[in-house]
C-alpha cells in the first residue's frame, strides 16, 4: 500500500455538539457549580431536573420561575429513571462515585464535578455569541488555562460574528425555500461559500431584510455573490454609509469596487508628553487625513501631527454646541472617505465623553477604532511623585469629577484613611471642594496636592493640607489643566525626592506644613 495518511494523536476527546433539546438532564446538587451546569443545560433547551435538599439563590430563582424541576431531597436511585444525562455537583465524593457507578450500569452518560476518572465527558470553557459557540478543552489537564485560551480566541473574533451567522442562516433558509431541488444542493453550497468567503464578517452582520432579498434575487438570477453590495440602514436616510446598496453588475456597468470608506479612530492623547503616547496613537496620528482635537491638547502633541488639525471651539456654556460642531465635521470628512482621528485628552473613556462619541458615529454607520491613552487621574499624580496606592498607606483610589453635568458639586463618600481621592476638573472650585470634604469627615491635616499640566515640560505640584491648600494655591496661582489629590499617599515619598525631581521651585516654600 503506497499511500500514507497522518497518524492519529491519542489522548484527545471526541468533541461533538450534542443536541439536548427536550432531553432530560438530571443534576444532583444545589450549589454554585450545579447552577452553572443548569445554565448550560437550559441554553441547550434541555428539560432540567435538580435533586438537592437546598438550593443556592440562582437555583431558587430558576425553580420559582419554573425553568427547572426541583426535587427537594437527597438523591435516590429512582431519580435516574428517564434521564438522558446525569451531572453530579456535590461535596460527598463517595456518593458521587456511587451515583456514577449506577449510571454506568444503566448506560447513562455521567459527569462528576472534580472527579475526572468518573466522567464520561468533560465540560469545556465556552464562548457564546448568538448561534456561535466556541469550546476549548485541555482534557482536564489545565481548566484555568482553557479559560484564558477561550478569552483570547473570543477577543480575536470580528465584531458581529454571531449576528453574521444569524443573518447567513436566514439567507440560507430563504435560498432553500426558493430552490428546494436536491440536485441543486451543490449550487446552493457553492454560492453561499463564495458569499461567506468574500464578505467581511462585520458587513455580513449588518444584513437586513432588504439586503437578504437582494442577495436572494442574485442567487435566483445566477449572479456571482461578489457582484452584490450590502448597505446599512443609514444610507436610506441620507446619512453617510460605509457600504453600498445592493446592485448587480452588467457588462456595461463599470466595477468601481468598494466606495471610499471613511475610517474613524478615537485616540487618547495621554497626559501631555508626546513620548508618553502609545505606539498605536503615533501610528494613527501619522495615518490621519484630519485630526479633530480637544481644545486642551498640549502644543507638544499637536506639533507631531502633519495633517489638518480642527480644534473644538469649546468655551464655558457652549460645550454641547462645540461637540455638535465636531460631529458635523467628522461626518463630512468620513463621507469623503477620509481617515479621521478624534484626539481626546487623557483617556477618552475616563470623563472624556468617548462613549457618547462612539454611539453617535455608530448611529451613522461608522465604528470607531479605540486607542486608549494614559489617564491623568492615575498617571498625572505618578508623574509628579504621588503614588495613588502604596502598601500600608493607601489600598484603594476613587476618581470623581468636579464638573458635573448640571454644575452640582460631586458626591463624595465619608473619609477613609486608606483611600486616595482624585478629583478631576475641580481646581476652580477648590474652596467649595475643600468645604465638601470637611463635611464628610476628611481631617484638616490630610495631605492635599494640586497636580498641574502633568506630563508637560511645565508640570507643577502644589502641596498643602486640607486646611491650608486654598491659601497655598491663592499665593502660588494655578496653571490649568489640573487635578486635586487628597490622601496620605500624597506625601508618602520623601520630601527630598519630591523637591529634587517633581516640585516646581516656585512652590518649594509652600510645601507640606503650610
Secondary structure, DSSP 8 states (H G I E B T S, - for coil): ---------SS---------TT-EEEEE--SHHHHHHHHHHHHTT-EEEEE-SS--HHHHHHHHTTSSEEE-S---GGGGTT-SEEEE--S-HHHHHHHHHHHHHTT-EEEETT-GGG-SS---EEEEETTEEEEE--TTS-HHHHHHHHHHHHHTS-TTHHHHHHHHHHHHHHHHHH---GGGHHHHHHHHHHHHHHS-HHHHTT--HHHHHHHHHHHHTT--GGG-----HHHHTTS--SS-------TTS----S----EEEEEE-BTS-GGGS-HHHHHHHHH-SEEEE-TT--HHHHTT--SEEEE----TT-HHHHHHHHHHHHHHHHHTT-EEEEEESB-TTTTS-HHHHHHHHHHTT--EEEE----IIIIIHHHTT--S-BTTTBSEEEEEESS-TTS---------TTEEEEEES-GGGHHHHHHHHHHTT--TT-EEEEEESTTSTT-EEEEEETTTHHHHHHHH---SSEEEEESGGGG-S-HHHIIIIIS-GGGGGGSS--
